[in-house]
Every structure is written in C-alpha cells, then in structure tokens.
Amino acid sequence: MIAKMKKLTFLIYHQEYETFLQELRELGVVHIVEKKSGEADGKLQEFIQKRNTYKNVLQAMQQLADNVSQKVDHKASGDELVSRYEELQAAIQSLQQRGVLVQKDIAQMKIWGNFDWKTIHLLDEIGWHMEFYTCTDRQFDSQWEEEYHAIQVLHEGGRVYFVTITKAPVEIDAEKVVLPELSLMELETEKTRLDAEKSAVQTALREFCNVSVALLSDASDRLQEEMDMQQVRLTGERLAEGSVLLLEGWVPEDSERTVVEMLDSRSIYYEMRKAQKEDNAPIKLTNNVFIRMYEVLTRMYGMPDYGEFDPTPMVAPFFTLFFAFCVGDAGYGLVLIALGAYLKKRMDRSMSGMMNLVMTLGGMTTILGMIFGTFFGVNLLEVDAPWLASMKQYMISSDKLMYLALAIGVIHIIVAMTVKTLCSTVRYGFKNSLSDWGWLLCVTGFVITGGLQYLEKITPEVANWAFIIVGGISAIGIFLLNDLKRNVFINIGAGVWTTYNMATGLLGDVLSYIRLYALGLAGAMLGMVFNKLAFMIDIQIPVIGSILTWICCGAILVFGHTLNIAMSCLSGFVHPLRLTFVEYFKNSGYSGKGEAYKPFATLKEKDNNK
C-alpha cells in the first residue's frame, strides 16, 4: 500500500533557519522538496567529489580487507584515511615498477652470465676495452675473432651475442649492447629485496584496510549528512529580501502529529494539506512482513505514482509462484531454506529481509516440487514406495505442465488488466475508463466461456451466445466509447488499431509464459542426467574400487546438483522478473515513475526507518 501524504509549507526567519533544520533532521520524517539542484554551490560540489572519492576508496579497501574490525571512532578523519590508503598504494605501485625494471635487467644479464664489473673496470685501467655486441648469424664475421678478439657468449634464436677486447674503441657492423651497472647476482638480490618490501607494504595495506573500513564508512556517512544538510540549505527559497525562507516538504499522515508538535512549540508558521492524486507526492510503501520482502523488486523497476496502486501485493505471490515453477524441485527448495536460515544467522541484520525472501522462495519451491514429483532430479512418480502412494494422486505429470504454465499466464494477464482498469477508474472516473472495462470484459469473458466449454460445463450453443453477448457489450466500450470527447468515427478507428495491438500483443504475452515450463523441465532433466552419470560409475577393483566408486558418485552428485541449483535459481530470478516487468506491468499500465520517500534525517534515524 501507498502511505497517505500531507504537503507542508514552512516560513522560517533566516536567523532561525539553521536551528530549525537541525531539529527537522532529528525528527527524520519530512521529505524536503528540492527546488534547487545546488550545482552552482561550490561547497556542495566539494562534498560530492569527496563523497565519490570516499566511495571508490571504500570499495577498494573492502576488497583488500580479510578481517574487518567493527570498531568505529566518530572523530576519525576521512581525508587522512584516504591519504594513507593512497600513500600505501603509491608505494606498492612504485615497488612494482622498480621490480619490472629490475626483472628486465635480469633477463638481459642472463645472456652474458654472472660476472663482476670490477674485473671489466680493471681491464679498462690497464688499457683493454671490453665491448658487448649482438648481431644476426649472417652478420657475424669470423675475422672479428682475430682482429678484435671477439668471443661468442651465446648463440640463440638466430642471433649471436659476443664481446670484443681491444686496445682502443672500434666500430664494427653489429649492435652495441648497453648493460645494467649491476651484476646478475646483484640484480637478483635487488629483486628479492624489492619483492620482500612490496610484500611487507601489501601486508601493511591489508592490516590498514581491516582497521579502516569501518572508520571510512562512518566518515562517509557523516559526510553524507553534511551533504544532505547543505542541499536542504540551498532548497530554501528566500523571500522578503532574504529575511524569510520558504521550505516545502511531505510528511506521512501517521507522522503528522510529531511534526505539528515540533512546529507549534517553535511557533513556526506552516500550512498543511492532504496530497492530491495529481500531486507529485513521494511514495512510501507500507506493506505487511510478507509483501515487504518483495518491495525490492518494485524499487528495481520504479516507484508508483501517488495516484496509482502499489504493485507489490500482486508481484509477491506471482513472483514466488514463477520462481518455484522455474526451479521445480522439492530437494532444491529444501536447500534454499537451509541456505537462507544459515546466512540469516551469519550475515548483517540489514540482509535479514533478503534471507527471509530466499527461505520463502525455497518453501514454495519445495511445495511445487512435490506437486511436480521431482526431488533432486528423481521422478517421484516412477518411485515405487508405499509412503508415496497416497501423494501421487496430487502430483502433476510433466506433459501437463505446459498447459498449467499457459493457464497461469492467462490469469496473470487478467489480473494485470483488472488492476489497470480499477486504477484508471479511480484516477480518471468510470466514464473515461470504458475502453479498459470493455477489454477486461472481453478477455475475461472469453477465457471463462472457453474454459467452461472445454470442461464441458456448458453446451456449444450456450458458449456461442455467451461469446456474442460478451463481445457485443465489450465492443461498445472498445469501439464507440473509448473517448467520449472524440468523434465516433475516430473512436472506431482508434478501437480497430487498439484491437490489432491487443490481439497480437496478448498472444505473444501468453506464449511468453511457456518459459516457466521450459525452464522447470530443463532443470529436472539436468538433475536426472547428473544422477545417471553418478550411478554409471563402477570401478572394477576389489574393495578399493567400491570405495572409489562411491567417492566419485558423491562428487558428481554434489557438483552436478550444486551447479544445477545455481543455474535454476538464476533462471528462476531473471525470467519471473522479466514476466513481471514486461508482461504484467505493460498490461497493468504501470509506469513506475514515482519518487521514493526519502526523509531528511540523520543516518541513525534512517536506519531505524528501515
């Protein structure tokens, strides 16, 4: 459900503005209407840039941390934490770059071997010059060995590496090589030292991240509070030459009394009125515990307008049913229940709702899996067990699941059209919704009549008359009364065009629900394949072979079903979401363009509201 809102307009004396905003934030229930973006305010821009920096660094630190401390010091400086993190990262990058250069020098020196440069310098002091060269095999001249005392050091990859020893520098047709100033042994020692130093800095960085993640998160939250305050400061519209500020906001009706008491105690002038359907009031969803778990899906698409219906109560049961249909295995459902219960105890309280959703989906999957007769890939209809005999009469064979998926799709679309018609009637009146009522009557009437005829509850003659009556009444709203302000011939043309779109669109929408059957069948078949592969293994070795057989069998079962559960859950989330966002929302006329209710509050108050 959508909470009822009231519009608040304040007039505040400029000297009391700051104090008033502080008290308003402590209440934590008023959604402030932002009239200025604040883009021209340098301080706000500085806050935004700093927040982005904090966010990026915090994400990087969370990836590096392996044992996060939860101790928080509210006086810790976020700028100092970011500066220290960047300092350690710069040190690591510097060591990495130096290591790359040293590794390059090592690769070069390995060609010439490990020698002492002091010996080369001694030769130079007594008048002998040693030079290092390289050239191709064809370029090397054997006469250099006599003329310049050339000595081949290495012959590799079609190239010759050699040195010359002469009394004076010479010029030969070969590439002179400039070697590092350190020997190979010294370079390898330097590389070891750099690696050890880098490892020490990385350890220091990891320990710093463990301690500082909570500190920087708290600093980021405090910065967000400052940003919110600055944004609200800019929102106030100055009147009477700046001596009075006008501020507008929205407050839920259930919080009205708290706000009024605060305003009256400060003698603040204010006006309050109920939100109208045409107002762009922020949306606060108020649902029960079960429906609230699915609000995350509504938020993913977009919040409803104030005059619309909250789609979450309809999304919840159908999404649960679709997920269970796609997974369709009772054993997998039990795994999801156990996984959700385990993670709920291990994870933060903020994830409790998500884990409840996982357990709910697992429970429905278990129920539907038993109806489908599938348990960890085993077809229960083929299992000859006395305790299953009484349950098999309630199980549905796989050849009937496609018809069930299509039937669910038809019901889902009819529900969507019903919601669209009721919402249109509430917002625009019955006279302006006759076309929607006509289509709802047409589709619902035809489906019910066709179903009764298929089940032989009515005769073909009665069905024909029902089709004619329903179609005739529906045609009046669809073709003649779709817009009372337009010419009748224009209405007929518009009705024909709408009929074409509805006929083609509804057919495609209904066929989309076959994916439920296909995904459920694919998961069941894949589970059966892993079971067959596991029990096909038979290692023919006395005693040991039997043990190895069971080990391999268990490994295949665990790996195969784990993989199948992961893929089934992924499909069970994506495709039901697609059926909801496309088929349901399109046929229900849901736009999702509303603005979420975001009260001006401290972070503590926001956490309490969650």
ChimeraX attribute file (.defattr): number of C-alpha atoms within 10 A of each C-alpha:
attribute: neighborCount
match mode: 1-to-1
recipient: residues
	/A:1	16
	/A:2	19
	/A:3	18
	/A:4	19
	/A:5	23
	/A:6	21
	/A:7	21
	/A:8	22
	/A:9	17
	/A:10	18
	/A:11	19
	/A:12	23
	/A:13	18
	/A:14	17
	/A:15	11
	/A:16	13
	/A:17	15
	/A:18	14
	/A:19	10
	/A:20	18
	/A:21	17
	/A:22	14
	/A:23	13
	/A:24	19
	/A:25	19
	/A:26	15
	/A:27	18
	/A:28	22
	/A:29	25
	/A:30	24
	/A:31	21
	/A:32	22
	/A:33	18
	/A:34	16
	/A:35	14
	/A:36	14
	/A:37	12
	/A:38	17
	/A:39	11
	/A:40	9
	/A:41	12
	/A:42	10
	/A:43	14
	/A:44	20
	/A:45	14
	/A:46	11
	/A:47	17
	/A:48	15
	/A:49	12
	/A:50	17
	/A:51	19
	/A:52	12
	/A:53	15
	/A:54	22
	/A:55	15
	/A:56	12
	/A:57	17
	/A:58	23
	/A:59	12
	/A:60	14
	/A:61	22
	/A:62	17
	/A:63	10
	/A:64	18
	/A:65	18
	/A:66	12
	/A:67	12
	/A:68	18
	/A:69	15
	/A:70	12
	/A:71	11
	/A:72	16
	/A:73	13
	/A:74	11
	/A:75	9
	/A:76	14
	/A:77	15
	/A:78	22
	/A:79	14
	/A:80	11
	/A:81	21
	/A:82	18
	/A:83	12
	/A:84	14
	/A:85	21
	/A:86	14
	/A:87	13
	/A:88	17
	/A:89	15
	/A:90	12
	/A:91	16
	/A:92	20
	/A:93	13
	/A:94	13
	/A:95	20
	/A:96	15
	/A:97	12
	/A:98	16
	/A:99	19
	/A:100	13
	/A:101	13
	/A:102	19
	/A:103	16
	/A:104	13
	/A:105	19
	/A:106	21
	/A:107	13
	/A:108	16
	/A:109	19
	/A:110	12
	/A:111	15
	/A:112	18
	/A:113	14
	/A:114	13
	/A:115	13
	/A:116	13
	/A:117	12
	/A:118	10
	/A:119	10
	/A:120	14
	/A:121	14
	/A:122	12
	/A:123	14
	/A:124	16
	/A:125	10
	/A:126	9
	/A:127	13
	/A:128	17
	/A:129	18
	/A:130	19
	/A:131	17
	/A:132	19
	/A:133	19
	/A:134	21
	/A:135	17
	/A:136	15
	/A:137	14
	/A:138	9
	/A:139	12
	/A:140	19
	/A:141	13
	/A:142	9
	/A:143	10
	/A:144	13
	/A:145	16
	/A:146	9
	/A:147	11
	/A:148	18
	/A:149	14
	/A:150	21
	/A:151	15
	/A:152	16
	/A:153	15
	/A:154	14
	/A:155	14
	/A:156	10
	/A:157	8
	/A:158	9
	/A:159	15
	/A:160	19
	/A:161	22
	/A:162	23
	/A:163	20
	/A:164	20
	/A:165	21
	/A:166	17
	/A:167	12
	/A:168	11
	/A:169	13
	/A:170	11
	/A:171	6
	/A:172	12
	/A:173	11
	/A:174	17
	/A:175	12
	/A:176	15
	/A:177	14
	/A:178	10
	/A:179	12
	/A:180	14
	/A:181	10
	/A:182	18
	/A:183	21
	/A:184	22
	/A:185	16
	/A:186	14
	/A:187	20
	/A:188	16
	/A:189	12
	/A:190	17
	/A:191	20
	/A:192	13
	/A:193	13
	/A:194	18
	/A:195	16
	/A:196	13
	/A:197	15
	/A:198	19
	/A:199	14
	/A:200	13
	/A:201	17
	/A:202	17
	/A:203	12
	/A:204	13
	/A:205	22
	/A:206	22
	/A:207	17
	/A:208	19
	/A:209	26
	/A:210	20
	/A:211	18
	/A:212	27
	/A:213	25
	/A:214	19
	/A:215	24
	/A:216	27
	/A:217	17
	/A:218	20
	/A:219	23
	/A:220	21
	/A:221	17
	/A:222	16
	/A:223	18
	/A:224	18
	/A:225	17
	/A:226	15
	/A:227	19
	/A:228	17
	/A:229	20
	/A:230	16
	/A:231	21
	/A:232	20
	/A:233	18
	/A:234	17
	/A:235	20
	/A:236	23
	/A:237	15
	/A:238	17
	/A:239	14
	/A:240	7
	/A:241	7
	/A:242	11
	/A:243	11
	/A:244	19
	/A:245	21
	/A:246	17
	/A:247	21
	/A:248	21
	/A:249	20
	/A:250	26
	/A:251	27
	/A:252	24
	/A:253	14
	/A:254	12
	/A:255	15
	/A:256	17
	/A:257	11
	/A:258	11
	/A:259	17
	/A:260	14
	/A:261	11
	/A:262	15
	/A:263	17
	/A:264	11
	/A:265	8
	/A:266	11
	/A:267	10
	/A:268	16
	/A:269	12
	/A:270	16
	/A:271	12
	/A:272	16
	/A:273	11
	/A:274	15
	/A:275	21
	/A:276	14
	/A:277	13
	/A:278	10
	/A:279	12
	/A:280	14
	/A:281	25
	/A:282	28
	/A:283	23
	/A:284	22
	/A:285	18
	/A:286	14
	/A:287	17
	/A:288	10
	/A:289	10
	/A:290	15
	/A:291	17
	/A:292	16
	/A:293	20
	/A:294	22
	/A:295	20
	/A:296	13
	/A:297	18
	/A:298	18
	/A:299	13
	/A:300	11
	/A:301	16
	/A:302	16
	/A:303	25
	/A:304	25
	/A:305	23
	/A:306	24
	/A:307	20
	/A:308	23
	/A:309	17
	/A:310	24
	/A:311	22
	/A:312	22
	/A:313	17
	/A:314	17
	/A:315	23
	/A:316	18
	/A:317	14
	/A:318	18
	/A:319	22
	/A:320	21
	/A:321	20
	/A:322	29
	/A:323	26
	/A:324	31
	/A:325	26
	/A:326	29
	/A:327	34
	/A:328	36
	/A:329	33
	/A:330	27
	/A:331	20
	/A:332	28
	/A:333	29
	/A:334	20
	/A:335	17
	/A:336	23
	/A:337	22
	/A:338	15
	/A:339	15
	/A:340	22
	/A:341	16
	/A:342	12
	/A:343	16
	/A:344	20
	/A:345	12
	/A:346	11
	/A:347	11
	/A:348	9
	/A:349	11
	/A:350	11
	/A:351	13
	/A:352	18
	/A:353	17
	/A:354	17
	/A:355	23
	/A:356	19
	/A:357	19
	/A:358	21
	/A:359	22
	/A:360	20
	/A:361	25
	/A:362	29
	/A:363	21
	/A:364	23
	/A:365	29
	/A:366	26
	/A:367	17
	/A:368	23
	/A:369	28
	/A:370	23
	/A:371	20
	/A:372	26
	/A:373	27
	/A:374	24
	/A:375	21
	/A:376	24
	/A:377	24
	/A:378	19
	/A:379	19
	/A:380	21
	/A:381	18
	/A:382	9
	/A:383	12
	/A:384	9
	/A:385	10
	/A:386	8
	/A:387	8
	/A:388	13
	/A:389	12
	/A:390	9
	/A:391	14
	/A:392	18
	/A:393	10
	/A:394	11
	/A:395	16
	/A:396	17
	/A:397	13
	/A:398	17
	/A:399	10
	/A:400	11
	/A:401	19
	/A:402	17
	/A:403	14
	/A:404	17
	/A:405	22
	/A:406	20
	/A:407	15
	/A:408	19
	/A:409	24
	/A:410	21
	/A:411	15
	/A:412	22
	/A:413	24
	/A:414	21
	/A:415	18
	/A:416	23
	/A:417	25
	/A:418	20
	/A:419	23
	/A:420	24
	/A:421	24
	/A:422	19
	/A:423	19
	/A:424	21
	/A:425	17
	/A:426	15
	/A:427	15
	/A:428	12
	/A:429	12
	/A:430	15
	/A:431	14
	/A:432	17
	/A:433	24
	/A:434	24
	/A:435	24
	/A:436	22
	/A:437	23
	/A:438	24
	/A:439	23
	/A:440	21
	/A:441	21
	/A:442	20
	/A:443	19
	/A:444	20
	/A:445	18
	/A:446	18
	/A:447	17
	/A:448	13
	/A:449	22
	/A:450	18
	/A:451	14
	/A:452	15
	/A:453	17
	/A:454	12
	/A:455	10
	/A:456	10
	/A:457	11
	/A:458	14
	/A:459	12
	/A:460	15
	/A:461	10
	/A:462	12
	/A:463	19
	/A:464	14
	/A:465	12
	/A:466	17
	/A:467	17
	/A:468	13
	/A:469	14
	/A:470	19
	/A:471	19
	/A:472	14
	/A:473	13
	/A:474	23
	/A:475	21
	/A:476	16
	/A:477	22
	/A:478	27
	/A:479	24
	/A:480	22
	/A:481	22
	/A:482	25
	/A:483	20
	/A:484	13
	/A:485	9
	/A:486	11
	/A:487	11
	/A:488	15
	/A:489	11
	/A:490	14
	/A:491	20
	/A:492	18
	/A:493	13
	/A:494	16
	/A:495	22
	/A:496	14
	/A:497	12
	/A:498	15
	/A:499	16
	/A:500	10
	/A:501	12
	/A:502	15
	/A:503	10
	/A:504	10
	/A:505	13
	/A:506	16
	/A:507	12
	/A:508	12
	/A:509	21
	/A:510	19
	/A:511	13
	/A:512	17
	/A:513	25
	/A:514	19
	/A:515	20
	/A:516	29
	/A:517	23
	/A:518	16
	/A:519	20
	/A:520	25
	/A:521	21
	/A:522	16
	/A:523	24
	/A:524	27
	/A:525	15
	/A:526	17
	/A:527	25
	/A:528	20
	/A:529	14
	/A:530	21
	/A:531	20
	/A:532	15
	/A:533	13
	/A:534	21
	/A:535	15
	/A:536	11
	/A:537	15
	/A:538	14
	/A:539	15
	/A:540	11
	/A:541	11
	/A:542	8
	/A:543	9
	/A:544	10
	/A:545	13
	/A:546	14
	/A:547	13
	/A:548	16
	/A:549	19
	/A:550	16
	/A:551	13
	/A:552	16
	/A:553	20
	/A:554	15
	/A:555	13
	/A:556	19
	/A:557	20
	/A:558	14
	/A:559	12
	/A:560	19
	/A:561	22
	/A:562	15
	/A:563	14
	/A:564	22
	/A:565	23
	/A:566	13
	/A:567	15
	/A:568	23
	/A:569	20
	/A:570	14
	/A:571	20
	/A:572	26
	/A:573	18
	/A:574	12
	/A:575	20
	/A:576	24
	/A:577	20
	/A:578	13
	/A:579	23
	/A:580	23
	/A:581	18
	/A:582	13
	/A:583	22
	/A:584	26
	/A:585	22
	/A:586	17
	/A:587	23
	/A:588	22
	/A:589	16
	/A:590	23
	/A:591	14
	/A:592	18
	/A:593	13
	/A:594	17
	/A:595	16
	/A:596	17
	/A:597	21
	/A:598	16
	/A:599	23
	/A:600	24
	/A:601	24
	/A:602	22
	/A:603	17
	/A:604	11
	/A:605	16
	/A:606	14
	/A:607	10
	/A:608	9
	/A:609	11
	/A:610	6
